[in-house]
Amino acid sequence: MDATLQPAPLPLSFSDGVFPAGCPSRTLLDHVTSKWGVLILIALSEGSQRWSELRRRAEGISEKMLAQTLKTLERDGLVSRDAQPVIPPRVDYSLTEKGYELSALLVPLVAWTFDNAEEIINGRA
């Protein structure tokens, strides 16, 4: 570890340095950092997308997990669902203002993960 790197200070609201068990932030953190939550939020950070596009972008996600993840993120106020009254049905998903705010924080984390994954996973870190 580089001697010039210092740990980031926690906000004063984290007086214990941890989230209490009953804190709603833990629930939200679970939703946001779930395996699929992060991927869906990152995909939507590039703009509105349809179901099939999200399914293709989050390779390996089942229809059930995509539906569950989108419903959870929508309920949390991070994703907006826009159902068009057309045939065949068209539903577009996009980030809300809070969703964009969050994705701006997640993109650097995901980029760092992408850049370092191979080295870390292969035990060369």
Secondary structure as the mmCIF struct_conf table of DSSP 4:
data_model
#
loop_
_struct_conf.conf_type_id
_struct_conf.id
_struct_conf.beg_label_comp_id
_struct_conf.beg_label_asym_id
_struct_conf.beg_label_seq_id
_struct_conf.end_label_comp_id
_struct_conf.end_label_asym_id
_struct_conf.end_label_seq_id
TURN_TY1_P TURN_TY1_P1 ALA A 3 THR A 4
HELX_LH_PP_P HELX_LH_PP_P1 PRO A 7 PRO A 11
TURN_TY1_P TURN_TY1_P2 LEU A 12 SER A 13
TURN_TY1_P TURN_TY1_P3 SER A 15 ASP A 16
BEND BEND1 GLY A 17 VAL A 18
TURN_TY1_P TURN_TY1_P4 ALA A 21 GLY A 22
HELX_RH_AL_P HELX_RH_AL_P1 PRO A 24 VAL A 32
TURN_TY1_P TURN_TY1_P5 THR A 33 THR A 33
BEND BEND2 SER A 34 SER A 34
HELX_RH_AL_P HELX_RH_AL_P2 LYS A 35 LEU A 44
TURN_TY1_P TURN_TY1_P6 SER A 45 GLU A 46
STRN STRN1 GLN A 49 ARG A 50
HELX_RH_AL_P HELX_RH_AL_P3 TRP A 51 ARG A 57
BEND BEND3 ALA A 58 ALA A 58
TURN_TY1_P TURN_TY1_P7 GLU A 59 GLY A 60
HELX_RH_AL_P HELX_RH_AL_P4 GLU A 63 ARG A 75
TURN_TY1_P TURN_TY1_P8 ASP A 76 GLY A 77
BEND BEND4 LEU A 78 LEU A 78
STRN STRN2 VAL A 79 GLN A 84
BEND BEND5 ILE A 87 PRO A 88
STRN STRN3 ARG A 90 LEU A 95
HELX_RH_AL_P HELX_RH_AL_P5 GLU A 97 ILE A 121
TURN_TY1_P TURN_TY1_P9 ASN A 122 GLY A 123
#
